[in-house]
Amino acid sequence: MLLQGLRESWDLDSIFSGGSRSEEFLTAISNIEAQLAALNKKIENFQLDSMEAVVKDVQETAALLNECISFVGCLTAQDVNDKQALTLRGKLESMNAIYSTILVLLDNKMAEIPDGDWNKALEGEYLSSVAFSLNERRNLASQKLSYEQEALMNDLAVDGYHSWSTLYDTVVGKIGIEVEQNGKKETLSVGQAENRMTSADRQERETVFTKYTEAWAQQGDYCAEALNHIAGFRNSVYRHRQWDDVLKEPLDINRMSADTLNAMWQAIDENKNLFVSYLDRKASLLGLEKLSWHDVDAPLSSADSKMSYDEAANFIVEQFQSFSPKMAEFSKKAFEKQWIEAEDRTGKRPGGFCTGFPVKNETRIFMTFSGTPSNVSTLAHELGHAFHSHVMDDMPYLATEYAMNVAETASTFAELVVSDAAVKNAKTKEEKIALLEDKAQRSVAFFMNIHARFLFETRFYEERKKGLVSVERLNELMTEAQKEAFCNSLESYHPYFWASKLHFYITDVPFYNFPYTFGYLFSACIYAIAKQEGSSFEKKYIALLRDTASMTVEELALKHLNEDVTKPAFWKKGVEVAMEDVKEFLELTK
């Protein structure tokens, strides 16, 4: 049955009725406060024989806390001017810091348990289901500072470290980008301006990009303050913990080794020439010597290739069905139950995300949908995230805390399913070229744009150790990184990208970049296997997703794919999947 008449705004009332004024929501926050106090007392009196009860309470509290954090995140995203929601977000951030401090105490208590007693305790049925997470926390505790020092850092981070991220969100919410088209003036939000930069009209792209850059330049000092102090806080923490490598924490969070990360970038660097050829061909097709930054995501045709929201929903569900009936069924449910906020309007924050509600076993997706091919890809991407959470609904909370890199595996896999089927079903040569070009664009995003972010951030953190980094120097670092990552293939770049990209300011996840590329390539390798095995692969795929929070990525790949991800050879398989699309594109556009 076709999906018709879908609403483009989400339903949050099924989580907590009444928005930021919800009595139900305020009651839940009060309950968390009580649970945190009781949990702290239990852990202070922690004994090995009470560990199972304590872990159960930890998971219950974590689930409710994250339910509330997700809810307030949705409220602030749908309306950046919701002052009550911003106030509640601040309160929940403080409570999350308390929870983190309680966990530090638990980690230290677990670290004091002799290995023999510890291993015996984990043999029980309940604790064995979350043994990986508990072992991970216990081992990391031995690499950190004392409980008192870590607790103090968590407390100070609320009004220090995390508040810089909040300040950045406030700045973004106030940015209005004034443009004029056909004699009509209008003010765009950041998200709306970003959508306009995929217009088929180069003059419009250039005009909006110029105004967009000017808007960020006006806020450059504020953004630089926020970015410098976020990095400064992290560098100070690492120094006190005697962690020399700024990548240690992001690698630990993503449960992967430096060997794996280096192998991935090596495979990409060795195969970038073909993607440069794609960029050169695209420039030629657009009548340009070289592409500028605002041309990279431009459509090749001025024909209106937009889809309505209903059309996009049906297209995505249909393509999912060809690979995984369970993923299709889940996505249909997400559309019908209004789990997606897609309305194109002012007042929303930019970007897209998927967030989970572990108590209700629901998810919500946020984006701004204007019907572009990129929007359709984003929608499929976020539904991939949501399906990943869905297949873990019956698992203990600690066994569902998967890292960002494997989270991006599920999302980009969903994109691949949709885009690859679309290319195969193309009715004309022109349509096929457009679809292949859309896929090539995404490869460039993961192999070049995100590589530029990674290069910028690693170099910026090193410079930040010596002192504050100026706006001018941030622009230089960003431009240098873009030139290197894009192999000097563009005519102009985006020096203020460091200011405009939200990911640099997210304090919960350091280095919010390379996991995207990991997920893209890992999913490409999985997809290649799926195409060989056909419909029988769905069961294996779901089994892999269910293990994503219970082992390292090296172990995950070995168990489910029989592959060694510490070697460039594995990653080259994923790069080759992307290269096939580019080769076909170059052949069709000779």
Buried (B, 14 or more C-beta within 10 A) or exposed (E): EEBEEBBBEBBBEBBBEEBBEBEEBBEBBEBBEEBBEEBBEBBEEBEBEEBBEBBBBBBBBBBBBBBBBBBBBBBBBBBBEBEEBBEBBBBBBBBBBBBBBBBBBBBBBBBEBEEEEBEEBBEEEEBEBBBBBBBBBBEEBEEBBEBEBBBEBBBEBBEBBBBBBBBBBEBBBEBBBEBEBEEEEEEBBBBBBBBBBBBBBBEBBBBBBEBBBEBBBEBBEBBBBBBBBBBBBBBEBBEEBEBEEBBBBBBBBBBBBEEBBEBBBBBBBEBBEBBBBBBBBBBEEBEBEBBBBBBBBBBBEEEEBBBEBBBBBBBBBBBBBBBBEBBBBBBBEBBEEBBBBBBBEEEBBBBBBBBBBBBBEBBBBBBBBBBBBBBBBBBBBBBBBBBBBBBBEEBBBBBBBBBBBBBBBBBBBBBBBBBBBBBEBBEEEBBBBBBBBBBBBBBBBBBBBBBBBBBBBBBBBEBBEEEEBEBEEBBEBBBBBBBBBBBEBBEBBBBBBBBBBBBBBBBEBBBBBBBBBBBBBBBBBBBBBBEEEEEEBBEBBBEBBBBBBBBBBBBBBBEBBEBBBBBBEBBBBBBBBBBEBBBBBBEEBE
